[in-house]
Amino acid sequence: MPGMTRRRVLAGSAVLPVAGVMEAHGDPGAAPNRFAPPVPGREVMRRRYFPDLLLTTHEGRQVRFYNDLLKDKIVVLNLMYARCTGACPLVTSNLVKVQRLLRERMGHDLFIYSLTVKPEEDTPAELKAYAAMHGTGPGWLFLTGKPDDVELLRHKLGFADINPAIDRDKSRHSGMLRYGNERLALWGSCQGQARPEWIVEEISFVMPRGAPMAATS
Amino acid sequence: MYFDSQGRRVSRARFNQMYAAFKNRQELIKAGLMNRRDLVKLGLLSGGYLAAKGGLSAAWAYGGGGGSQCASPPTTPFTMQLPIMPLKQPVSVSSLSPAPQINPNTATNPATGLPFEGRTRTHQAPALGFAFPPPVVYQVTQKPGLVTMSNQLPQQTIWGFDGISPGPTYVANYGTPVLVRNVNGLQGDNSGFGNPSVTTHLHNAHTPSESDGFACDYFAFGQYYDQYYPNALAGFNSDHKPTGDINESLSTLWYHDHRVSFTAQNVYKGLAGFYLLFNQFDTGNETTGFRLPSFPAFDIPMMFNDRCFDPTTGLLVFDTFNLDGILGDKFLVNGVIQPVLHVHPRRYRLRWLNSGPSRFYQIYLTDLNNLNANNQFWQISNDGNLLPKAVLVPAVALGVAERADVIVDFTQLAGKTLYLENRLEQLNGRGPTGNVLAAGQGNLLLRIVVDQPQVADQSVDPATGPSYYALPSTNVTPLVQRSFDFDLSYNGQWVINDGLFDCNTVRFKVTQNSVETWEFKGGRFGDPPWSHPIHTHLEEFQILQGAPVLYPTGGGYQGSGSYYGTPPPSGTNLARKDVVRLTPNGDVIAFFRFRDWLGRYLLHCHNVIHEDHGMMLRFDVAVTGDNNQRP
């Protein structure tokens, strides 16, 4: 009888969850002191998200992702590829305006990094032409690298789509920006298609005390 | 030979076409044209930019974005007691320095170089006859604190109101306005997440805009913000002068950080607590009014959340760049992983709150020694407010920020051990699969042991059919009917009606003291699908159509429970709510009265990861509103 079967199954499993709960959660005698000591917030972030990969800039310079590009800086990161006709031109032109609004800090403590999602075709020369076309200035680097490294970085920075089919479609790469203050371990994300003035405001959220940083003129 | 951007060979004609488009784009960029509509018009972008791309359902695997980085160290459950939060104690108004004032205190504090107060707008309440300063004054400080979440994990540095999480519980009464001076004392290393800039939202309250905890009213370390909570019934200055509509009474509210773009990090770090409102009916005393179990002895607020811990350091971690939603693998109640509660064999009022960040729950009362037992209980509220009548239920479903007050009668369960068990399956941060796991196979949240001595119980048995508050009439023609689509754009940006969030963009204006209906539509193209708990500020709503129901046991879930055109709500959906679970393909129509107060408010998804990344909009309540139907 189905009823009997069901009861038997449930009666049988009645003991299991208790045992499962006790055992699946491990050794009751485990003591807190087996853990590694805490590390500062920026170190938490570096270990989890920022591999120190070797990348190449649109100027052909070799740089380390963490040590050369992030450390002690305020940064904005986005994805692009040179021949993209979807979100990239919109986001890039937005960032050009951001760059203009924040020109006094660009290249000093504030940097924009645009990572290609097509390292195979986006050579430094291609990226340089793209940068020139958009009129990007000092402090804004376009980055390429070994395809596997670029892919790892894209995943580390949360730019991968949960759906592999969407993820493979380069035209659907994330239009979100990452922005952060490495020293203070303050990191956020905002929409690359937001108004440039709003993007500037978002970047100011990782400035100490949220002090306005846009050029006043 | 010519190639396109994909490396495919193309004809010379096609290449020329592409090159022309490229040049055009250059011109546009030079000209500063960046508007998508312009680009579509010029044929440089295809239309249907946000449209779904069919046939993608092939081989995606769950877990890629939502919680796959969570690998917390093992902990033994049920070794710590359920913490009960202390009650917030008032202070004398003279202890506040500088003294509170009606206009914002914008004088510069020489110690910080910033204005003393973060507030930018005048308190509205005093001009409407509310006492200033009000009779009850509190001071609370957001500050770091060291807490124990499990006795097998190191002490955790959290950010809490008064340094604890959940923060202290406020006990407020209708007719007694209060002022909370909120001081930002957050400094020091943030352990990798949390922005020491805050704004505190009193969730569900009928609050003037300047005290609502609007996302953009944030203030910095060293600043304070005075929030005036009138504790007045909705309608006091409109359709139910002068005392408001008793049927708009609120009961279980919570307060939490609402810092724009950083709400998820800050709440995850601990900035949340309960705010309970009592009146002459819901008195907190089981011998008076509705005779609900007495607070605090038999009336217990419970804040549920899930968290991740670093396997190496054992410390709380936040998945900073996961924008789908974060799932934890450790389940906390009132700040402790899987605690224990010892109860007397009598009725209790349990106030359940899902404080997020992203998980949905369906909570059952499970007896692991008798998995067949259907331990039903009485649900008396759906969000912060008592239902017209108690409803006997097998479970309660809670999206993020949803609340339910339940009455559990432990009389017949004396000697037993029971568990609050979440049996809703969720594999990524976007929303639940809709599958309900078998009893005993879900997440055990809390162990309840009915081992305390018998005590008197003077509370009313809900089985006798007591009535609470009637539902205010919805038989009114709305002034405006608006519609909102909650979607993910083609390039992975959360949007409402294709729009992005911005503090300074007022998406629409509601006419003060008017009635509106809002239609909420869930994303149709999610793959995997997503759910959104939609929350509105200032006013709660009644669901006219598309109310979500419990996720069905035994399968049959089709992203369902919320379709436009479903029968009118019944049971626990005959309610006043401030959060509605928008299930995949969901379509909900909600009825609102926007009363009494003016100013800036929010409509947003309360999966705080979605909220922080654009699934939010600002609307204002103004003397004269607009009739924008798809703002």
Interface residues (C-beta under 8 A of the other chain):
Chain A: R7 L10 S13 A14 L16 P17 V18 V21 M22 A24 H25 G26 D27 P28 A30 A31 P32 F35 A36 P37 P38 V39 P40 G41 R42 V44 M45 R48 Y49 Y81 R83 C84 T85 G86 A87 P89 L90 T92 S93 N94 V96 K97 E121 M133 H134 G135 K156 L157 G158 F159 A160 D161 I162 N163 P164 A165 I166 D169 R172 H173 S174 G175 M176 R178 L184 A185 L186 W187 G188 S189 C190 Q191 G192 Q193 A194 R195 E197 W198 E201 E202 F205 V206 R209 G210
Chain B: D4 S5 G7 A21 F22 R25 Q26 I29 K30 G32 M34 R36 L39 L44 L45 Y49 K53 L56 S57 A58 A59 W60 A61 Y62 G63 G64 G65 G66 Q69 P73 P74 T75 T76 P77 T79 L114 N151 Q152 L153 P154 Q155 T157 D189 N190 S191 G192 F193 N195 S197 Y218 A220 F221 V260 S261 F262 D310 T312 T313 G314 L315 V317 D319 T320 F321 N322 L323 D324 L368 N369 N370 L371 N372 N428 R430 A438 A439 G440 Q441 L444 S489 Y490 N491 G492 Q493 L500 F501 D502 C503 N504 T505 D527 P528 D612 H613 G614
